Amino acid sequence: MFNKDNDIEFQSVETIKSFQEEKLKEALGYLKANSPYYQRVFRKFGTDISQIRHLEDLVKIPFTEKKDLQLYSEDFLCCPREKVIDYVTTSGTLGDPVTFCCTDKDLERLAWNEAKSFDCAGLKPGDTLQLMCTIDKRFMAGLAYWLGLRKLGVGVIRVGNGIPELQWDTIRRIRPDSIMCVPSFILKLVQYAEDHGIDYRNSSIKRIIGIGEGLRNQDFSLNLLGSKIKEKWDVDLFATYSSTEMGATFSECPEGKGGHVHPELIIVEIIGEDGMPVPDGQSGEIVVTTLGVEGMPLLRFRTGDIAAKVVEPCRCGRNSYRLTPLVGRKNNMIKLKGTTLYPPAINDVLDNTDFVENYVIYVKDSDAGTDEVVVKVGLKGTKEDAVSELKNRFRARLRVAPGVEVAPVEEVQRINFPAKSRKPVKFIDMRKK
């Protein structure tokens, strides 16, 4: 379906840039003609889109923030309501979720995006993937995965999330070669298999594609979670990065050196604290401009996620740039005892501590004006020195240790999975910002 002759990712860097600049002109023209929100922005800031000829010219256009989507959602819609055939939601910054409207063309675009991403990760027609995430509850990702796998010709087993017993029964019955799920759930699958005498190492599974959690450090080596999975289960691991707003996925290829961009679907900028682009290879906030979206296209949308661009050609043959594993989210940065941290670093320690069943991280303001971090953990069984051992592990990995409180597993479980949440809640920011 995809090959080096017809895929823009395999063209020269210069060709890719020129291609994206033509796509950008089309996107700007579409927004000017159809978007009430961006028509207002262009008038307010005196933006002449005819002067935006190169990717470098994007700095002349103001950013779009998540709060803008929440406050003016209807104004982002660029087509008649009757063309909308699917509604999804994503988390908002002001309390309520943000509704996204997708047309038939947008779902085709999603299918193309995911088909390319799965192809990048080595899947091919005739393979079978067990999908361990929800496809309902207004969740874009599960639907997108199914659409992409179908387009690529890969068999899909829609099991949904959780329930290790059902997952293993399905693997035994249908023998898929691939799994797609939140990486930390793999450890629960392994634990269940070990507890119930399942020979998981000799199962049909050869590939795991992770969503929602990182598997690698900034140097692309496996992080603690990735290392523990690999140590337990010697399968091929692939990390991905995506979001509802950008309708695109950055998937690793077998080289495991960052998530590849699909140039026909999205333009990425990496900006620093001053709002200006940073040099390639330097971490900053990911800003995206979507290409080819019909319903709710976005221009210079600030994701809040922190990563860096990798521009060296990949050994897989693709010349499009890649993104490093996420450092964290800009708004979630923590200053603990003089050390800058992001929640994924704390997660990595907790996810790889055998006696921790579940946890939630709280961050709040201290009387001294600094960040106070408390981790509430539920334990597997009893362990008298759990608090001191956890603090030692934090110091060894992060140089500093947050406060640690032990709570009943059931109490932490209720915090992790509130009634209306589609994703586990592991981080609660109580700071006044």
C-alpha positions as CSV (number, residue, x, y, z in Angstrom):
1,M,0.0,0.0,0.0
2,F,2.8,2.4,0.9
3,N,6.2,2.3,-0.8
4,K,9.2,4.6,-1.3
5,D,8.1,5.6,-4.7
6,N,4.8,7.2,-3.7
7,D,5.4,8.1,-0.1
8,I,6.5,11.7,0.6
9,E,8.3,10.6,3.8
10,F,11.0,8.9,1.6
11,Q,11.6,12.0,-0.6
12,S,14.4,14.5,0.1
13,V,14.2,17.0,2.9
14,E,13.9,19.8,0.4
15,T,11.1,18.1,-1.4
16,I,9.2,17.5,1.9
17,K,9.5,21.1,2.9
18,S,8.3,22.4,-0.4
19,F,5.4,19.9,-0.3
20,Q,4.4,21.1,3.1
21,E,4.5,24.7,2.1
22,E,2.1,24.1,-0.7
23,K,-0.2,22.2,1.7
24,L,0.1,25.1,4.1
25,K,-1.1,27.6,1.4
26,E,-4.1,25.3,0.8
27,A,-4.9,25.1,4.5
28,L,-4.7,28.9,5.0
29,G,-7.0,29.5,2.0
30,Y,-9.5,27.0,3.4
31,L,-9.5,28.6,6.8
32,K,-9.9,32.1,5.3
33,A,-12.9,30.9,3.3
34,N,-14.6,28.7,5.9
35,S,-13.5,29.2,9.5
36,P,-15.5,31.9,11.5
37,Y,-12.8,31.7,14.2
38,Y,-9.8,32.2,12.0
39,Q,-11.5,34.8,9.8
40,R,-11.9,36.8,13.1
41,V,-8.2,36.1,14.0
42,F,-6.9,37.2,10.6
43,R,-8.9,40.4,10.8
44,K,-7.9,41.2,14.4
45,F,-4.2,40.7,13.8
46,G,-4.1,42.0,10.2
47,T,-2.8,38.7,8.9
48,D,-2.3,38.6,5.1
49,I,-2.2,34.9,4.3
50,S,-0.7,35.6,0.9
51,Q,2.5,36.6,2.8
52,I,2.7,33.2,4.5
53,R,4.8,31.4,1.8
54,H,7.2,29.4,3.8
55,L,7.1,27.3,7.0
56,E,9.3,30.0,8.7
57,D,6.5,32.5,8.1
58,L,4.2,30.7,10.5
59,V,5.6,32.9,13.3
60,K,3.6,35.8,11.9
61,I,0.4,34.0,12.9
62,P,-0.9,33.9,16.6
63,F,-1.2,30.6,18.4
64,T,-4.4,28.7,19.0
65,E,-4.9,27.6,22.6
66,K,-7.0,24.8,24.0
67,K,-9.1,27.4,25.9
68,D,-9.9,28.9,22.5
69,L,-11.4,25.6,21.4
70,Q,-13.4,25.4,24.5
71,L,-14.7,29.0,24.4
72,Y,-15.4,29.2,20.7
73,S,-15.9,25.6,19.7
74,E,-18.8,26.3,17.2
75,D,-16.7,28.9,15.4
76,F,-14.0,26.4,14.5
77,L,-16.4,24.3,12.4
78,C,-15.6,24.9,8.8
79,C,-18.5,23.0,7.2
80,P,-22.3,22.8,7.4
81,R,-23.4,20.7,10.5
82,E,-25.1,18.2,8.2
83,K,-21.7,17.1,6.9
84,V,-20.6,16.0,10.4
85,I,-20.9,12.3,10.8
86,D,-18.9,11.6,14.0
87,Y,-18.5,13.5,17.3
88,V,-15.6,13.0,19.6
89,T,-14.5,14.8,22.8
90,T,-11.1,15.5,24.3
91,S,-10.2,17.0,27.7
92,G,-10.5,20.8,28.2
93,T,-8.6,23.3,30.3
94,L,-11.7,24.9,31.7
95,G,-13.4,21.9,33.2
96,D,-15.6,20.7,30.4
97,P,-14.5,18.5,27.5
98,V,-14.0,19.9,24.0
99,T,-16.2,18.5,21.2
100,F,-14.6,17.7,17.9
101,C,-16.7,17.3,14.7
102,C,-15.5,14.9,12.0
103,T,-16.8,14.7,8.4
104,D,-16.6,11.6,6.2
105,K,-13.4,13.1,4.7
106,D,-11.9,13.5,8.1
107,L,-12.5,9.8,9.0
108,E,-10.8,8.9,5.7
109,R,-7.9,11.1,6.7
110,L,-7.8,9.3,10.1
111,A,-7.8,6.0,8.4
112,W,-4.9,7.0,6.2
113,N,-2.9,8.4,9.1
114,E,-3.3,5.2,11.2
115,A,-2.6,2.9,8.2
116,K,0.6,4.7,7.6
117,S,1.5,4.6,11.2
118,F,0.9,0.9,11.5
119,D,2.8,0.3,8.3
120,C,5.7,2.3,9.8
121,A,5.6,-0.1,12.8
122,G,5.9,-3.1,10.5
123,L,2.3,-4.3,10.3
124,K,1.2,-5.6,7.0
125,P,-2.0,-7.1,5.4
126,G,-2.8,-10.4,6.9
127,D,-1.4,-9.6,10.4
128,T,-3.8,-9.6,13.3
129,L,-3.9,-7.0,16.1
130,Q,-5.7,-7.2,19.4
131,L,-7.0,-3.8,20.3
132,M,-7.0,-3.2,24.1
133,C,-8.6,0.2,24.2
134,T,-12.1,1.5,24.0
135,I,-13.7,2.3,20.7
136,D,-16.7,4.0,22.3
137,K,-17.4,6.8,24.8
138,R,-16.7,9.5,22.2
139,F,-13.0,8.4,22.1
140,M,-11.2,9.2,18.8
141,A,-8.2,7.0,19.2
142,G,-9.9,3.6,19.3
143,L,-12.0,4.5,16.2
144,A,-9.0,5.8,14.4
145,Y,-7.0,2.6,15.1
146,W,-9.8,0.4,13.8
147,L,-10.2,2.5,10.6
148,G,-6.4,2.4,9.9
149,L,-6.1,-1.3,10.5
150,R,-9.0,-2.0,8.3
151,K,-7.6,0.2,5.5
152,L,-4.2,-1.5,5.8
153,G,-5.8,-5.0,5.7
154,V,-4.9,-6.0,9.2
155,G,-7.3,-8.2,11.2
156,V,-8.7,-6.5,14.3
157,I,-9.9,-8.1,17.5
158,R,-11.8,-5.4,19.4
159,V,-11.5,-6.6,23.0
160,G,-11.4,-3.2,24.7
161,N,-9.4,-2.3,27.8
162,G,-8.7,-4.2,31.0
163,I,-9.9,-7.8,32.0
164,P,-6.6,-9.8,31.7
165,E,-8.5,-13.1,31.7
166,L,-10.5,-12.1,28.6
167,Q,-7.4,-10.8,26.9
168,W,-5.5,-14.1,27.4
169,D,-8.6,-16.1,26.4
170,T,-8.8,-14.1,23.2
171,I,-5.1,-14.5,22.5
172,R,-5.4,-18.3,23.0
173,R,-8.4,-18.6,20.7
174,I,-7.5,-16.2,17.8
175,R,-3.7,-16.1,18.1
176,P,-3.0,-12.4,17.1
177,D,0.6,-11.4,16.4
178,S,0.2,-7.8,17.8
179,I,-1.2,-6.0,20.8
180,M,-2.1,-2.3,21.1
181,C,-2.6,-0.9,24.6
182,V,-1.4,1.3,27.4
183,P,2.1,-0.1,28.2
184,S,1.7,-0.4,31.9
185,F,-1.2,-2.8,31.3
186,I,1.3,-5.2,29.8
187,L,2.8,-5.7,33.2
188,K,-0.7,-6.7,34.5
189,L,-1.1,-9.1,31.6
190,V,2.3,-10.6,32.5
191,Q,1.4,-10.9,36.2
192,Y,-1.9,-12.6,35.4
193,A,-0.1,-15.0,33.1
194,E,2.5,-15.9,35.7
195,D,-0.2,-16.3,38.4
196,H,-2.3,-18.6,36.2
197,G,0.4,-20.7,34.5
198,I,0.1,-19.1,31.0
199,D,3.2,-19.6,28.9
200,Y,3.1,-16.0,27.6
201,R,6.7,-16.0,26.3
202,N,5.7,-18.6,23.7
203,S,2.3,-17.1,22.8
204,S,1.5,-15.8,19.4
205,I,2.3,-12.2,20.3
206,K,5.4,-10.8,18.6
207,R,4.7,-7.0,18.7
208,I,3.3,-4.5,21.2
209,I,2.3,-1.0,20.2
210,G,2.1,1.4,23.2
211,I,-0.3,4.3,23.5
212,G,-0.6,7.0,26.1
213,E,2.6,6.2,28.0
214,G,6.2,6.5,27.1
215,L,8.5,3.5,26.5
216,R,11.8,5.4,25.9
217,N,14.2,7.9,27.4
218,Q,15.3,11.0,25.5
219,D,18.3,9.0,24.1
220,F,15.8,6.4,22.7
221,S,16.9,3.8,25.2
222,L,14.1,1.9,26.9
223,N,12.9,3.6,30.1
224,L,12.2,1.7,33.2
225,L,8.8,0.6,32.0
226,G,10.0,-0.4,28.6
227,S,13.0,-2.2,30.1
228,K,10.8,-4.2,32.5
229,I,8.4,-5.2,29.7
230,K,11.3,-6.3,27.5
231,E,12.9,-8.2,30.4
232,K,9.7,-10.1,31.1
233,W,8.5,-10.5,27.5
234,D,11.0,-10.4,24.6
235,V,8.7,-8.9,21.9
236,D,9.1,-5.9,19.6
237,L,8.1,-2.6,21.3
238,F,6.8,0.4,19.5
239,A,5.9,3.8,21.1
240,T,3.4,6.3,19.6
241,Y,2.3,9.8,20.2
242,S,-1.0,11.4,19.0
243,S,-3.9,13.6,20.1
244,T,-7.4,14.3,19.1
245,E,-6.7,17.9,18.1
246,M,-4.0,17.0,15.6
247,G,-5.7,13.9,14.1
248,A,-2.3,12.5,13.4
249,T,0.1,9.9,14.9
250,F,3.8,9.8,15.3
251,S,4.8,6.2,15.3
252,E,8.2,4.6,15.7
253,C,9.6,2.4,13.0
254,P,11.6,-0.7,13.8
255,E,14.7,1.5,14.4
256,G,13.0,2.9,17.5
257,K,14.6,6.4,17.1
258,G,11.5,8.7,17.4
259,G,8.0,9.1,16.0
260,H,7.9,9.8,12.3
261,V,5.8,12.7,11.0
262,H,3.4,12.2,8.1
263,P,4.1,15.4,6.1
264,E,0.8,15.4,4.2
265,L,-1.1,15.5,7.5
266,I,0.6,17.9,9.9
267,I,3.2,20.6,10.3
268,V,5.1,20.7,13.6
269,E,6.9,23.6,15.2
270,I,8.9,23.3,18.5
271,I,8.8,26.6,20.4
272,G,10.6,27.9,23.5
273,E,9.4,30.0,26.4
274,D,9.5,33.1,24.2
275,G,7.1,31.6,21.7
276,M,9.7,31.4,19.0
277,P,11.1,28.2,17.3
278,V,14.0,26.5,19.0
279,P,17.0,24.9,17.2
280,D,16.4,21.4,15.9
281,G,17.3,18.9,18.6
282,Q,16.3,21.2,21.5
283,S,13.2,20.5,23.6
284,G,10.3,22.8,23.5
285,E,6.5,22.9,23.2
286,I,4.9,21.1,20.3
287,V,2.8,23.4,18.1
288,V,0.8,21.8,15.2
289,T,-1.0,23.0,12.1
290,T,-3.3,20.3,10.7
291,L,-3.4,19.6,6.9
292,G,-6.4,18.2,5.0
293,V,-8.9,18.5,7.9
294,E,-12.4,19.4,6.7
295,G,-14.4,19.8,9.9
296,M,-12.3,21.5,12.5
297,P,-8.7,22.3,11.2
298,L,-6.3,24.0,13.5
299,L,-3.6,26.6,12.9
300,R,-0.6,26.8,15.2
301,F,-2.3,24.8,18.0
302,R,-0.3,24.7,21.2
303,T,-0.4,21.1,22.5
304,G,1.3,21.7,25.8
305,D,3.5,18.7,25.2
306,I,7.3,19.0,25.4
307,A,9.6,17.2,22.9
308,A,12.3,17.9,20.3
309,K,12.7,17.4,16.6
310,V,15.1,14.9,15.2
311,V,16.0,15.9,11.6
312,E,18.7,13.4,10.7
313,P,17.4,10.8,8.1
314,C,16.4,7.6,9.7
315,R,18.0,4.3,8.8
316,C,14.6,3.0,7.7
317,G,14.9,5.3,4.7
318,R,12.4,8.0,5.7
319,N,13.7,11.6,5.5
320,S,10.8,13.2,7.3
321,Y,11.6,14.6,10.8
322,R,10.8,12.7,13.9
323,L,9.8,13.6,17.5
324,T,11.7,12.5,20.5
325,P,9.8,10.8,23.4
326,L,7.7,13.3,25.3
327,V,9.5,15.0,28.2
328,G,6.1,15.9,29.7
329,R,3.4,18.5,29.6
330,K,4.4,22.2,29.9
331,N,1.7,22.9,32.4
332,N,2.6,19.9,34.5
333,M,6.2,20.9,35.1
334,I,7.2,20.4,38.8
335,K,9.9,22.2,40.7
336,L,10.7,19.8,43.6
337,K,13.5,20.8,46.0
338,G,15.2,22.7,43.2
339,T,14.9,20.0,40.7
340,T,12.7,20.3,37.6
341,L,10.6,17.2,37.0
342,Y,7.7,16.1,34.8
343,P,5.1,13.5,36.0
344,P,6.3,10.8,33.5
345,A,9.6,10.5,35.4
346,I,7.7,9.9,38.7
347,N,5.4,7.4,36.9
348,D,8.4,5.5,35.6
349,V,9.6,4.8,39.1
350,L,6.2,3.8,40.4
351,D,5.2,1.7,37.4
352,N,8.4,-0.4,37.9
353,T,8.1,-1.0,41.6
354,D,6.9,-4.5,42.2
355,F,5.1,-3.8,45.5
356,V,3.1,-0.9,44.1
357,E,-0.4,-1.9,42.9
358,N,-1.7,1.6,42.0
359,Y,-1.0,5.3,42.7
360,V,-1.9,8.9,42.2
361,I,0.4,11.9,42.3
362,Y,-0.7,15.2,43.9
363,V,1.0,18.5,43.4
364,K,0.1,21.6,45.4
365,D,1.6,24.9,46.5
366,S,3.6,24.9,49.7
367,D,3.8,27.7,52.2
368,A,7.3,28.5,50.9
369,G,5.9,29.2,47.5
370,T,7.4,26.0,45.9
371,D,5.8,22.8,44.7
372,E,4.9,20.1,47.2
373,V,4.5,16.6,45.7
374,V,2.8,13.7,47.5
375,V,2.4,10.3,46.0
376,K,-0.5,8.2,47.4
377,V,0.2,4.5,46.7
378,G,-1.8,1.3,47.1
379,L,0.4,-1.7,47.9
380,K,0.4,-5.4,46.8
381,G,0.1,-7.1,50.2
382,T,1.9,-5.6,53.1
383,K,5.4,-4.1,53.2
384,E,6.7,-2.4,56.4
385,D,9.5,-0.4,54.7
386,A,7.5,0.5,51.6
387,V,7.7,4.3,52.2
388,S,11.5,4.4,52.8
389,E,12.2,2.0,49.9
390,L,10.1,4.1,47.5
391,K,11.9,7.3,48.6
392,N,15.3,5.6,48.0
393,R,14.2,4.6,44.5
394,F,13.0,8.1,43.8
395,R,16.4,9.6,45.0
396,A,18.3,7.1,42.9
397,R,16.4,7.9,39.8
398,L,15.4,11.6,40.2
399,R,17.9,12.8,42.9
400,V,14.9,14.0,45.0
401,A,12.0,12.2,46.7
402,P,8.4,13.3,47.0
403,G,6.3,12.6,50.0
404,V,4.8,9.1,50.1
405,E,1.5,8.0,51.7
406,V,0.1,4.5,51.8
407,A,-3.6,4.1,51.2
408,P,-6.0,1.2,50.5
409,V,-5.8,-0.1,47.0
410,E,-9.6,0.4,46.6
411,E,-9.3,4.1,47.6
412,V,-6.6,4.8,45.0
413,Q,-8.6,2.8,42.4
414,R,-11.6,5.1,42.9
415,I,-9.3,8.1,42.4
416,N,-7.8,6.6,39.3
417,F,-11.1,5.8,37.6
418,P,-13.7,8.5,38.3
419,A,-17.1,7.8,36.8
420,K,-16.9,9.8,33.6
421,S,-13.2,9.4,32.8
422,R,-12.0,7.4,29.8
423,K,-8.4,7.4,30.9
424,P,-6.9,6.6,34.3
425,V,-6.2,9.6,36.5
426,K,-2.7,9.4,37.9
427,F,-1.8,13.1,38.2
428,I,-3.8,15.7,40.1
429,D,-2.5,19.3,40.0
430,M,-3.9,21.4,42.8
431,R,-1.6,24.4,42.3
432,K,-3.1,27.9,41.8
433,K,-1.7,29.0,38.5
